[in-house]
Amino acid sequence: AIMVGIGTVRADDPSLTTRLPEGKGADPQRIIIDPLLRIDEQARLLRQRSGAGTLLVSAEGCDAQKRARLEAAGAEVLVMPAQEGHITLEAVMAELGGQGISSVLIEGGGGIIGAALRSGVVDKVYAFMAPKLLAGDDGVPVCRGPGAATMAEALVLDQVSVRRFGVDTLIQGYIMGNQPQE
């Protein structure tokens, strides 16, 4: 499955489908964290011709009429308890595991990535870097929310590898303590 937050959907209107040539590969299950069901009913990911479904994860008390319209359009809406307006990713991952989904690519945005890293649901990180510098503080951060107060509290990657894709670089590694046992 692939997961994004409603901010990414509203900003980018993504398809969240595979882009392999000649129809190779299968589309992932699309999962959108959207506590208030703010998704535009015309969003591209709701109109995909795909064998994979779209799951909207909403909070208790969401708009029942909008939920019914989204479900009539083919989306599945999973209602989860929320704490201070936020759905806990631990609960979402437990629910997904119960549905047989054992791997989730959390693509973003910054709020979802930050929450996932803080909650401990991330095992492995794939970080792509382009050789470009924005040189300002007005860009979109990779992670939003409170981070480690000191470097000693920072998450550490283990079993790190680096690959080049043209000019871009992929850094991948396991969150220390979450790597697979050999």
PASE-476409 format. One record per residue: residue in one letter; x, y, z of N, C-alpha, C, O in turn. Coordinates in steps of 0.02 Angstrom, whole numbers. Layout:
BEGIN
- A / X / Y / Z / X / Y / Z / X / Y / Z / X / Y / Z
...
***
This chain:
BEGIN
- A / 42 / -59 / 0 / 0 / 0 / 0 / 45 / 62 / 0 / 104 / 59 / 16
- I / 15 / 118 / -18 / 49 / 182 / -16 / 6 / 230 / 25 / -55 / 231 / 17
- M / 37 / 269 / 69 / 0 / 314 / 114 / 24 / 385 / 106 / 84 / 399 / 102
- V / -25 / 430 / 104 / -11 / 502 / 106 / -63 / 534 / 152 / -112 / 503 / 171
- G / -50 / 596 / 169 / -98 / 635 / 208 / -141 / 678 / 163 / -126 / 687 / 104
- I / -194 / 704 / 190 / -241 / 745 / 152 / -207 / 808 / 125 / -227 / 834 / 73
- G / -157 / 834 / 161 / -122 / 893 / 136 / -89 / 880 / 69 / -91 / 923 / 25
- T / -58 / 823 / 61 / -27 / 805 / -3 / -79 / 797 / -57 / -68 / 820 / -113
- V / -135 / 766 / -41 / -188 / 757 / -91 / -215 / 825 / -113 / -225 / 836 / -173
- R / -226 / 869 / -66 / -253 / 935 / -83 / -203 / 978 / -122 / -222 / 1016 / -166
- A / -139 / 971 / -105 / -87 / 1012 / -138 / -69 / 985 / -207 / -58 / 1024 / -254
- D / -64 / 919 / -215 / -36 / 889 / -276 / -86 / 852 / -319 / -72 / 840 / -378
- D / -144 / 833 / -293 / -193 / 792 / -328 / -159 / 732 / -362 / -164 / 724 / -423
- P / -125 / 690 / -323 / -87 / 634 / -352 / -133 / 577 / -375 / -190 / 572 / -354
- S / -105 / 534 / -418 / -140 / 473 / -439 / -125 / 415 / -393 / -168 / 373 / -380
- L / -63 / 412 / -367 / -40 / 358 / -324 / -47 / 290 / -359 / -72 / 242 / -330
- T / -24 / 289 / -421 / -23 / 227 / -460 / 48 / 212 / -482 / 92 / 255 / -479
- T / 59 / 150 / -504 / 125 / 132 / -529 / 139 / 169 / -595 / 92 / 185 / -632
- R / 201 / 182 / -608 / 219 / 216 / -670 / 269 / 174 / -710 / 308 / 200 / -750
- L / 266 / 108 / -700 / 310 / 64 / -737 / 287 / 61 / -810 / 227 / 66 / -823
- P / 333 / 53 / -857 / 314 / 53 / -928 / 273 / -8 / -947 / 278 / -61 / -916
- E / 232 / 0 / -999 / 195 / -54 / -1030 / 151 / -93 / -982 / 144 / -154 / -989
- G / 121 / -59 / -934 / 75 / -92 / -889 / 105 / -142 / -841 / 69 / -182 / -812
- K / 171 / -140 / -833 / 203 / -186 / -786 / 190 / -163 / -714 / 181 / -104 / -701
- G / 187 / -211 / -669 / 176 / -195 / -599 / 102 / -187 / -584 / 61 / -184 / -629
- A / 88 / -184 / -520 / 19 / -177 / -497 / 14 / -113 / -455 / 60 / -96 / -419
- D / -42 / -79 / -461 / -53 / -20 / -421 / -58 / -40 / -348 / -87 / -92 / -332
- P / -32 / 2 / -303 / -38 / -13 / -232 / -107 / 10 / -206 / -139 / 53 / -236
- Q / -128 / -20 / -152 / -186 / 6 / -115 / -169 / 77 / -95 / -115 / 89 / -68
- R / -214 / 124 / -107 / -202 / 194 / -89 / -235 / 208 / -21 / -294 / 194 / -11
- I / -196 / 236 / 25 / -222 / 252 / 92 / -210 / 326 / 105 / -153 / 351 / 100
- I / -263 / 361 / 121 / -259 / 433 / 134 / -282 / 446 / 205 / -338 / 428 / 224
- I / -239 / 477 / 245 / -258 / 497 / 313 / -293 / 564 / 307 / -263 / 615 / 290
- D / -358 / 564 / 321 / -401 / 622 / 312 / -452 / 625 / 368 / -510 / 608 / 358
- P / -432 / 647 / 428 / -476 / 645 / 487 / -543 / 679 / 477 / -593 / 655 / 505
- L / -546 / 732 / 439 / -609 / 771 / 432 / -643 / 760 / 364 / -691 / 795 / 348
- L / -618 / 712 / 325 / -644 / 700 / 256 / -645 / 766 / 216 / -697 / 785 / 189
- R / -587 / 798 / 213 / -581 / 860 / 175 / -565 / 847 / 101 / -557 / 894 / 63
- I / -560 / 784 / 81 / -541 / 767 / 13 / -593 / 795 / -37 / -653 / 792 / -24
- D / -568 / 821 / -92 / -612 / 844 / -146 / -642 / 781 / -179 / -605 / 735 / -196
- E / -706 / 781 / -187 / -739 / 722 / -215 / -720 / 709 / -288 / -736 / 657 / -315
- Q / -686 / 757 / -319 / -662 / 749 / -388 / -587 / 733 / -390 / -557 / 734 / -443
- A / -557 / 720 / -333 / -485 / 706 / -330 / -468 / 648 / -378 / -505 / 600 / -384
- R / -411 / 655 / -410 / -388 / 606 / -459 / -385 / 535 / -431 / -404 / 488 / -466
- L / -362 / 527 / -370 / -355 / 460 / -343 / -421 / 426 / -330 / -424 / 365 / -321
- L / -476 / 464 / -328 / -542 / 434 / -321 / -571 / 413 / -388 / -622 / 379 / -390
- R / -539 / 433 / -443 / -565 / 419 / -509 / -520 / 371 / -549 / -525 / 367 / -610
- Q / -476 / 334 / -514 / -429 / 289 / -548 / -465 / 227 / -573 / -508 / 199 / -539
- R / -446 / 205 / -632 / -467 / 139 / -657 / -411 / 92 / -638 / -360 / 88 / -672
- S / -422 / 58 / -583 / -368 / 18 / -554 / -397 / -39 / -515 / -452 / -34 / -488
- G / -360 / -94 / -511 / -380 / -150 / -470 / -370 / -137 / -396 / -397 / -172 / -354
- A / -331 / -86 / -381 / -317 / -68 / -311 / -369 / -17 / -287 / -390 / 26 / -326
- G / -388 / -23 / -225 / -437 / 23 / -198 / -407 / 83 / -165 / -346 / 90 / -159
- T / -452 / 127 / -144 / -433 / 187 / -107 / -466 / 184 / -39 / -528 / 178 / -34
- L / -426 / 189 / 14 / -449 / 188 / 82 / -438 / 256 / 113 / -382 / 280 / 117
- L / -492 / 287 / 135 / -488 / 351 / 170 / -494 / 337 / 245 / -543 / 307 / 267
- V / -444 / 359 / 283 / -445 / 348 / 355 / -468 / 413 / 387 / -434 / 464 / 384
- S / -527 / 409 / 418 / -559 / 468 / 446 / -569 / 459 / 521 / -563 / 404 / 548
- A / -583 / 514 / 554 / -594 / 513 / 626 / -669 / 506 / 641 / -711 / 523 / 601
- E / -683 / 479 / 700 / -751 / 475 / 724 / -782 / 544 / 721 / -749 / 594 / 735
- G / -846 / 547 / 702 / -880 / 611 / 698 / -872 / 645 / 631 / -893 / 703 / 624
- C / -843 / 612 / 581 / -835 / 643 / 515 / -904 / 652 / 483 / -953 / 622 / 505
- D / -908 / 693 / 432 / -970 / 709 / 397 / -1000 / 646 / 367 / -972 / 618 / 320
- A / -1057 / 623 / 393 / -1089 / 561 / 372 / -1113 / 564 / 300 / -1109 / 515 / 263
- Q / -1138 / 622 / 278 / -1162 / 629 / 209 / -1104 / 625 / 160 / -1109 / 592 / 108
- K / -1049 / 659 / 176 / -991 / 656 / 131 / -963 / 585 / 130 / -943 / 560 / 78
- R / -961 / 553 / 188 / -938 / 484 / 191 / -979 / 440 / 145 / -952 / 399 / 107
- A / -1044 / 447 / 147 / -1089 / 407 / 104 / -1075 / 421 / 30 / -1074 / 374 / -10
- R / -1064 / 484 / 12 / -1049 / 500 / -58 / -983 / 470 / -80 / -978 / 444 / -136
- L / -933 / 473 / -38 / -867 / 445 / -54 / -871 / 369 / -62 / -841 / 340 / -107
- E / -908 / 337 / -18 / -916 / 264 / -22 / -956 / 245 / -84 / -941 / 194 / -116
- A / -1006 / 285 / -102 / -1045 / 272 / -163 / -1001 / 279 / -225 / -1012 / 247 / -277
- A / -949 / 322 / -220 / -903 / 332 / -276 / -850 / 277 / -279 / -809 / 277 / -326
- G / -849 / 232 / -230 / -802 / 176 / -233 / -747 / 177 / -182 / -709 / 129 / -178
- A / -741 / 229 / -142 / -690 / 232 / -91 / -714 / 194 / -29 / -774 / 191 / -15
- E / -667 / 165 / 7 / -683 / 136 / 72 / -664 / 188 / 124 / -611 / 218 / 120
- V / -707 / 198 / 174 / -692 / 245 / 227 / -685 / 206 / 292 / -732 / 172 / 314
- L / -627 / 210 / 322 / -613 / 178 / 386 / -615 / 231 / 440 / -576 / 278 / 438
- V / -661 / 225 / 487 / -668 / 274 / 540 / -629 / 249 / 601 / -641 / 193 / 625
- M / -584 / 290 / 625 / -540 / 273 / 681 / -548 / 325 / 736 / -567 / 382 / 723
- P / -534 / 305 / 798 / -535 / 355 / 852 / -478 / 405 / 842 / -425 / 388 / 815
- A / -489 / 465 / 864 / -438 / 517 / 858 / -421 / 545 / 927 / -463 / 545 / 972
- Q / -360 / 568 / 934 / -337 / 601 / 995 / -316 / 671 / 976 / -270 / 681 / 937
- E / -351 / 721 / 1003 / -337 / 791 / 988 / -338 / 805 / 913 / -297 / 843 / 888
- G / -385 / 774 / 878 / -393 / 784 / 806 / -346 / 744 / 763 / -348 / 750 / 701
- H / -304 / 702 / 793 / -256 / 662 / 754 / -272 / 588 / 762 / -288 / 565 / 816
- I / -266 / 552 / 708 / -275 / 480 / 708 / -206 / 449 / 722 / -157 / 468 / 690
- T / -203 / 403 / 769 / -138 / 373 / 784 / -119 / 323 / 731 / -158 / 279 / 713
- L / -58 / 329 / 706 / -35 / 284 / 653 / -25 / 214 / 679 / -30 / 166 / 640
- E / -12 / 206 / 743 / -6 / 138 / 772 / -72 / 101 / 762 / -72 / 42 / 743
- A / -128 / 135 / 776 / -194 / 104 / 768 / -209 / 89 / 694 / -237 / 37 / 678
- V / -190 / 136 / 651 / -201 / 125 / 579 / -162 / 65 / 555 / -188 / 22 / 519
- M / -99 / 61 / 574 / -57 / 4 / 552 / -83 / -62 / 579 / -80 / -112 / 544
- A / -108 / -62 / 640 / -137 / -124 / 668 / -198 / -145 / 628 / -207 / -204 / 613
- E / -239 / -97 / 609 / -299 / -111 / 568 / -278 / -137 / 499 / -307 / -185 / 474
- L / -229 / -105 / 469 / -206 / -127 / 403 / -177 / -197 / 406 / -189 / -238 / 362
- G / -139 / -211 / 459 / -112 / -278 / 468 / -167 / -330 / 473 / -161 / -385 / 446
- G / -221 / -312 / 507 / -279 / -356 / 513 / -312 / -369 / 446 / -346 / -420 / 437
- Q / -303 / -322 / 399 / -331 / -330 / 332 / -282 / -365 / 285 / -297 / -373 / 226
- G / -224 / -386 / 311 / -176 / -421 / 270 / -125 / -377 / 235 / -87 / -401 / 193
- I / -124 / -312 / 251 / -75 / -266 / 221 / -14 / -266 / 266 / -18 / -243 / 323
- S / 41 / -292 / 241 / 101 / -299 / 282 / 156 / -250 / 265 / 207 / -247 / 300
- S / 148 / -210 / 212 / 199 / -162 / 193 / 165 / -98 / 168 / 121 / -101 / 124
- V / 186 / -42 / 195 / 157 / 22 / 177 / 213 / 71 / 162 / 257 / 82 / 203
- L / 212 / 100 / 101 / 258 / 153 / 83 / 225 / 218 / 105 / 174 / 239 / 77
- I / 255 / 251 / 154 / 228 / 315 / 178 / 264 / 369 / 138 / 322 / 386 / 153
- E / 230 / 395 / 89 / 261 / 442 / 42 / 258 / 514 / 68 / 300 / 554 / 49
- G / 210 / 530 / 108 / 209 / 597 / 135 / 139 / 623 / 143 / 90 / 587 / 135
- G / 138 / 684 / 158 / 185 / 737 / 167 / 220 / 738 / 234 / 224 / 688 / 269
- G / 244 / 797 / 250 / 285 / 806 / 309 / 251 / 789 / 374 / 283 / 763 / 419
- G / 186 / 802 / 380 / 150 / 785 / 441 / 146 / 710 / 452 / 157 / 686 / 507
- I / 130 / 674 / 399 / 125 / 601 / 404 / 193 / 570 / 416 / 200 / 524 / 457
- I / 243 / 593 / 380 / 311 / 566 / 388 / 336 / 578 / 459 / 362 / 533 / 492
- G / 328 / 639 / 484 / 349 / 655 / 552 / 313 / 613 / 603 / 344 / 587 / 649
- A / 247 / 607 / 596 / 207 / 567 / 644 / 228 / 494 / 641 / 233 / 461 / 693
- A / 241 / 468 / 581 / 261 / 397 / 574 / 328 / 384 / 607 / 336 / 334 / 642
- L / 376 / 429 / 597 / 441 / 420 / 628 / 437 / 425 / 704 / 468 / 386 / 740
- R / 398 / 473 / 729 / 391 / 481 / 802 / 353 / 423 / 834 / 367 / 406 / 891
- S / 307 / 393 / 798 / 265 / 339 / 827 / 300 / 272 / 829 / 278 / 227 / 864
- G / 354 / 264 / 790 / 389 / 200 / 790 / 362 / 149 / 741 / 380 / 91 / 745
- V / 318 / 170 / 694 / 291 / 122 / 646 / 337 / 112 / 586 / 322 / 70 / 543
- V / 391 / 150 / 581 / 436 / 146 / 524 / 493 / 97 / 539 / 526 / 102 / 590
- D / 502 / 50 / 493 / 558 / 3 / 499 / 617 / 26 / 456 / 674 / 24 / 477
- K / 602 / 46 / 394 / 654 / 61 / 346 / 640 / 129 / 313 / 583 / 146 / 300
- V / 693 / 166 / 300 / 689 / 232 / 270 / 722 / 230 / 201 / 778 / 205 / 194
- Y / 688 / 258 / 152 / 715 / 270 / 85 / 713 / 345 / 75 / 659 / 373 / 67
- A / 770 / 377 / 76 / 772 / 450 / 69 / 807 / 468 / 4 / 866 / 455 / -4
- F / 770 / 498 / -43 / 799 / 521 / -106 / 821 / 593 / -97 / 785 / 634 / -68
- M / 879 / 608 / -123 / 906 / 676 / -120 / 927 / 697 / -190 / 961 / 660 / -226
- A / 907 / 757 / -208 / 928 / 786 / -272 / 983 / 837 / -257 / 984 / 866 / -203
- P / 1028 / 847 / -304 / 1082 / 895 / -292 / 1058 / 967 / -303 / 1084 / 1004 / -346
- K / 1008 / 986 / -263 / 981 / 1054 / -268 / 974 / 1082 / -199 / 954 / 1047 / -152
- L / 989 / 1146 / -191 / 983 / 1180 / -127 / 934 / 1238 / -135 / 944 / 1280 / -179
- L / 883 / 1240 / -94 / 835 / 1295 / -97 / 861 / 1357 / -61 / 841 / 1413 / -77
- A / 907 / 1347 / -14 / 941 / 1402 / 20 / 894 / 1451 / 54 / 905 / 1512 / 52
- G / 841 / 1425 / 85 / 795 / 1468 / 121 / 757 / 1427 / 172 / 763 / 1366 / 175
- D / 718 / 1461 / 214 / 680 / 1426 / 264 / 605 / 1425 / 248 / 564 / 1413 / 292
- D / 588 / 1438 / 185 / 518 / 1441 / 165 / 495 / 1381 / 124 / 441 / 1382 / 95
- G / 536 / 1328 / 122 / 518 / 1268 / 85 / 473 / 1222 / 126 / 458 / 1236 / 184
- V / 452 / 1168 / 96 / 411 / 1118 / 129 / 457 / 1069 / 165 / 500 / 1039 / 133
- P / 450 / 1061 / 230 / 495 / 1016 / 266 / 479 / 942 / 253 / 421 / 925 / 239
- V / 529 / 900 / 258 / 519 / 828 / 250 / 476 / 802 / 307 / 432 / 760 / 296
- C / 488 / 827 / 368 / 450 / 807 / 427 / 421 / 869 / 460 / 453 / 921 / 464
- R / 359 / 862 / 485 / 328 / 916 / 524 / 316 / 890 / 594 / 312 / 830 / 606
- G / 310 / 936 / 641 / 296 / 918 / 710 / 360 / 919 / 750 / 414 / 934 / 724
- P / 354 / 903 / 814 / 413 / 906 / 857 / 463 / 851 / 840 / 445 / 794 / 828
- G / 525 / 871 / 838 / 579 / 823 / 825 / 622 / 813 / 887 / 605 / 836 / 941
- A / 676 / 777 / 878 / 723 / 765 / 933 / 751 / 832 / 958 / 767 / 876 / 918
- A / 756 / 838 / 1023 / 783 / 899 / 1052 / 859 / 903 / 1046 / 888 / 957 / 1042
- T / 891 / 845 / 1044 / 964 / 843 / 1039 / 984 / 789 / 988 / 944 / 746 / 972
- M / 1045 / 792 / 965 / 1070 / 741 / 918 / 1071 / 673 / 952 / 1063 / 622 / 918
- A / 1081 / 670 / 1017 / 1082 / 607 / 1052 / 1013 / 573 / 1051 / 1008 / 512 / 1058
- E / 960 / 612 / 1042 / 891 / 586 / 1040 / 868 / 571 / 969 / 813 / 545 / 959
- A / 909 / 587 / 919 / 890 / 578 / 849 / 884 / 504 / 831 / 918 / 462 / 860
- L / 840 / 490 / 783 / 835 / 422 / 756 / 899 / 408 / 717 / 925 / 451 / 682
- V / 923 / 347 / 723 / 986 / 328 / 690 / 971 / 273 / 640 / 935 / 226 / 655
- L / 999 / 279 / 580 / 992 / 227 / 529 / 1049 / 177 / 535 / 1106 / 196 / 550
- D / 1033 / 114 / 524 / 1081 / 59 / 527 / 1077 / 22 / 460 / 1028 / 29 / 424
- Q / 1128 / -16 / 444 / 1131 / -53 / 381 / 1117 / -6 / 322 / 1076 / -21 / 279
- V / 1152 / 50 / 321 / 1141 / 102 / 271 / 1175 / 84 / 206 / 1230 / 58 / 204
- S / 1139 / 98 / 151 / 1168 / 91 / 85 / 1151 / 154 / 45 / 1102 / 189 / 60
- V / 1191 / 167 / -6 / 1183 / 226 / -48 / 1185 / 204 / -121 / 1229 / 166 / -141
- R / 1138 / 229 / -161 / 1137 / 215 / -233 / 1125 / 280 / -271 / 1092 / 325 / -246
- R / 1152 / 283 / -331 / 1141 / 341 / -374 / 1090 / 324 / -428 / 1091 / 268 / -455
- F / 1046 / 370 / -443 / 998 / 365 / -497 / 1006 / 428 / -539 / 973 / 478 / -526
- G / 1050 / 425 / -588 / 1066 / 486 / -625 / 1101 / 533 / -577 / 1152 / 515 / -547
- V / 1074 / 593 / -569 / 1104 / 642 / -523 / 1075 / 635 / -452 / 1103 / 664 / -405
- D / 1021 / 598 / -444 / 989 / 590 / -379 / 1023 / 534 / -339 / 1053 / 488 / -367
- T / 1018 / 539 / -273 / 1048 / 491 / -228 / 995 / 462 / -182 / 953 / 498 / -155
- L / 996 / 395 / -174 / 952 / 361 / -128 / 993 / 338 / -68 / 1043 / 303 / -76
- I / 972 / 357 / -9 / 1001 / 333 / 53 / 948 / 289 / 85 / 892 / 312 / 96
- Q / 965 / 227 / 100 / 917 / 183 / 132 / 949 / 150 / 193 / 1008 / 135 / 194
- G / 908 / 138 / 242 / 932 / 105 / 301 / 874 / 91 / 349 / 820 / 118 / 341
- Y / 887 / 48 / 397 / 838 / 30 / 447 / 844 / 76 / 508 / 899 / 95 / 527
- I / 786 / 93 / 537 / 788 / 130 / 599 / 823 / 85 / 651 / 804 / 27 / 660
- M / 873 / 112 / 685 / 910 / 72 / 734 / 862 / 38 / 782 / 819 / 70 / 812
- G / 870 / -26 / 788 / 826 / -66 / 831 / 768 / -97 / 794 / 733 / -140 / 822
- N / 755 / -76 / 731 / 700 / -103 / 691 / 724 / -144 / 632 / 683 / -161 / 589
- Q / 788 / -160 / 629 / 813 / -197 / 572 / 795 / -271 / 577 / 785 / -296 / 633
- P / 789 / -305 / 520 / 769 / -375 / 522 / 823 / -418 / 555 / 883 / -403 / 551
- Q / 802 / -470 / 588 / 848 / -517 / 620 / 874 / -566 / 568 / 836 / -589 / 526
- E / 938 / -580 / 570 / 967 / -627 / 521 / 975 / -695 / 550 / 998 / -741 / 517
***
